[in-house]
Amino acid sequence: MMAPGSIPWETLAICLLLLGAPAVAAPRHARAWHLGGVALTLLVALVVGDGPTAYLAIGAGKLLHAARAFPVTRTGALSIAVSAAAAIGAAVTLGQDALPAAFVLSTLAIAVSAGVMPLHVGTASLCDRLPALQAAKLSSTVALVFLHLRFVDHHPAAADMATFLVPYGAMACMAGALLTVVQTDLRGFYRGTMSMHGGMLLAAVGTASLGNFAAALFVAITMGLSLGGLGLVIALLEERAGPVSLTTPGGRARAFPRLAGAFALFGGAGVAMPGTAGFVADDLLLHTLWMVSPASTVITILSSAILAAVTLSCIAAVFFGRPVSSLAPDLYPRERWMVGALLALLVVIGVGPKLLLGPADAFLAAPPTITQAAGVPIP
């Protein structure tokens, strides 16, 4: 076990906030067994000092997510279960010191969980049917990336595989960005945005194999905060206005000014708006990508530019134009607190990235010993 001072408290706190924010903002959709069980698995995964136990905990948490999604979307539940199976497989192979196999299985778990194309079908279904649950599920995605960086990314085979992961992630990033261009409703925009960021996350995980561990974790946390907040805002807006089309006049900003502002800020953070963590994450990622593949860097920049244009168009279509009246209220106090907390974190770590990068560098830079990875107690 690790010394108490070396526990990744910052990452744990962010994961718990991502898990709990949708439940606090919309408690009628929350289930105590789901929240309590997943919170426990996150705590175990990030606190224990051996790899197999940590991966088993994440796998168990994902199975709880799958059980919560099953009554609404079988496709989404199956996708989460596949990610859980890959994480459990990583635990087994890690226990056998088969690090290359553990790396592949862990990467597969991340790709399915993040919605990397063409493995995005289940995540797309969650974005369409249960956006609040998808927002909460990002907590386990961030934790899974942390475990990947800590336990399976410190060996030569991982660096060799980076030559495949980086260009593949960049192409998946472009595919997701192009997907957003043809969407006609708000949840379709969320699906495409999730896939675009999933590709970006996979490319970041690839660059981490060359030593850029903290940068990859920063990208994962920024994705969680920005897209988790975006999914929460979409769920809250559609509770008030019903399904939102992008092809009809919007004009909802006057009726829902706080929702409009939150949507714009979360969307902006997702496309590297200065002053937010998204700007720092993109800067870190592009610098590390350039060292691996200049072509992938250009593709990622173009993908971000496409998504930025679509995001601005989406904001205009949903909130501006001919005013639309509504009897529904703007954000309630509990909703404002949760949305405000996610936005505050995006700004705080955007203005002071070393608050997160410093502890992450110290924690992840040193490779684990074989006994730590395999879960064998160290005398």
Secondary structure in CASP SS format (residue, H / E / C, confidence):
PFRMAT SS
TARGET T0000
AUTHOR 0000-0000-0000
METHOD secondary structure of the structure
MODEL  1
M C 1.00
M C 1.00
A C 1.00
P H 1.00
G H 1.00
S H 1.00
I C 1.00
P C 1.00
W H 1.00
E H 1.00
T H 1.00
L H 1.00
A H 1.00
I H 1.00
C H 1.00
L H 1.00
L H 1.00
L H 1.00
L H 1.00
G H 1.00
A H 1.00
P H 1.00
A H 1.00
V H 1.00
A H 1.00
A C 1.00
P H 1.00
R H 1.00
H H 1.00
A C 1.00
R C 1.00
A H 1.00
W H 1.00
H H 1.00
L H 1.00
G H 1.00
G H 1.00
V H 1.00
A H 1.00
L H 1.00
T H 1.00
L H 1.00
L H 1.00
V H 1.00
A H 1.00
L H 1.00
V H 1.00
V C 1.00
G C 1.00
D C 1.00
G H 1.00
P H 1.00
T H 1.00
A H 1.00
Y H 1.00
L H 1.00
A H 1.00
I H 1.00
G H 1.00
A H 1.00
G H 1.00
K H 1.00
L H 1.00
L H 1.00
H H 1.00
A H 1.00
A H 1.00
R H 1.00
A H 1.00
F C 1.00
P C 1.00
V C 1.00
T C 1.00
R H 1.00
T H 1.00
G H 1.00
A H 1.00
L H 1.00
S H 1.00
I H 1.00
A H 1.00
V H 1.00
S H 1.00
A H 1.00
A H 1.00
A H 1.00
A H 1.00
I H 1.00
G H 1.00
A H 1.00
A H 1.00
V H 1.00
T H 1.00
L H 1.00
G H 1.00
Q C 1.00
D C 1.00
A C 1.00
L H 1.00
P H 1.00
A H 1.00
A H 1.00
F H 1.00
V H 1.00
L H 1.00
S H 1.00
T H 1.00
L H 1.00
A H 1.00
I H 1.00
A H 1.00
V H 1.00
S H 1.00
A H 1.00
G C 1.00
V C 1.00
M C 1.00
P C 1.00
L C 1.00
H C 1.00
V H 1.00
G H 1.00
T H 1.00
A H 1.00
S H 1.00
L H 1.00
C H 1.00
D H 1.00
R H 1.00
L C 1.00
P H 1.00
A H 1.00
L H 1.00
Q H 1.00
A H 1.00
A H 1.00
K H 1.00
L H 1.00
S H 1.00
S H 1.00
T H 1.00
V H 1.00
A H 1.00
L H 1.00
V H 1.00
F H 1.00
L H 1.00
H H 1.00
L H 1.00
R H 1.00
F H 1.00
V H 1.00
D C 1.00
H C 1.00
H C 1.00
P H 1.00
A H 1.00
A H 1.00
A H 1.00
D H 1.00
M H 1.00
A H 1.00
T H 1.00
F H 1.00
L H 1.00
V H 1.00
P H 1.00
Y H 1.00
G H 1.00
A H 1.00
M H 1.00
A H 1.00
C H 1.00
M H 1.00
A H 1.00
G H 1.00
A H 1.00
L H 1.00
L H 1.00
T H 1.00
V H 1.00
V C 1.00
Q C 1.00
T C 1.00
D E 1.00
L H 1.00
R H 1.00
G H 1.00
F H 1.00
Y H 1.00
R H 1.00
G H 1.00
T H 1.00
M H 1.00
S H 1.00
M H 1.00
H H 1.00
G H 1.00
G H 1.00
M H 1.00
L H 1.00
L H 1.00
A H 1.00
A H 1.00
V H 1.00
G H 1.00
T H 1.00
A H 1.00
S C 1.00
L C 1.00
G C 1.00
N C 1.00
F H 1.00
A H 1.00
A H 1.00
A H 1.00
L H 1.00
F H 1.00
V H 1.00
A H 1.00
I H 1.00
T H 1.00
M H 1.00
G H 1.00
L H 1.00
S H 1.00
L H 1.00
G H 1.00
G H 1.00
L H 1.00
G H 1.00
L H 1.00
V H 1.00
I H 1.00
A H 1.00
L H 1.00
L H 1.00
E H 1.00
E H 1.00
R H 1.00
A H 1.00
G C 1.00
P C 1.00
V C 1.00
S E 1.00
L C 1.00
T C 1.00
T C 1.00
P C 1.00
G C 1.00
G C 1.00
R C 1.00
A C 1.00
R C 1.00
A C 1.00
F C 1.00
P H 1.00
R H 1.00
L H 1.00
A H 1.00
G H 1.00
A H 1.00
F H 1.00
A H 1.00
L H 1.00
F H 1.00
G H 1.00
G H 1.00
A H 1.00
G H 1.00
V C 1.00
A C 1.00
M C 1.00
P C 1.00
G C 1.00
T C 1.00
A H 1.00
G H 1.00
F H 1.00
V H 1.00
A H 1.00
D H 1.00
D H 1.00
L H 1.00
L H 1.00
L H 1.00
H H 1.00
T H 1.00
L H 1.00
W H 1.00
M H 1.00
V H 1.00
S C 1.00
P H 1.00
A H 1.00
S H 1.00
T H 1.00
V H 1.00
I H 1.00
T H 1.00
I H 1.00
L H 1.00
S H 1.00
S H 1.00
A H 1.00
I H 1.00
L H 1.00
A H 1.00
A H 1.00
V H 1.00
T H 1.00
L H 1.00
S H 1.00
C H 1.00
I H 1.00
A H 1.00
A H 1.00
V H 1.00
F H 1.00
F C 1.00
G C 1.00
R C 1.00
P C 1.00
V C 1.00
S C 1.00
S C 1.00
L C 1.00
A C 1.00
P C 1.00
D C 1.00
L C 1.00
Y C 1.00
P H 1.00
R H 1.00
E H 1.00
R H 1.00
W H 1.00
M H 1.00
V H 1.00
G H 1.00
A H 1.00
L H 1.00
L H 1.00
A H 1.00
L H 1.00
L H 1.00
V H 1.00
V H 1.00
I H 1.00
G H 1.00
V H 1.00
G C 1.00
P C 1.00
K H 1.00
L H 1.00
L H 1.00
L H 1.00
G H 1.00
P H 1.00
A H 1.00
D H 1.00
A H 1.00
F H 1.00
L H 1.00
A C 1.00
A C 1.00
P C 1.00
P C 1.00
T C 1.00
I H 1.00
T H 1.00
Q H 1.00
A H 1.00
A H 1.00
G C 1.00
V C 1.00
P C 1.00
I C 1.00
P C 1.00
END
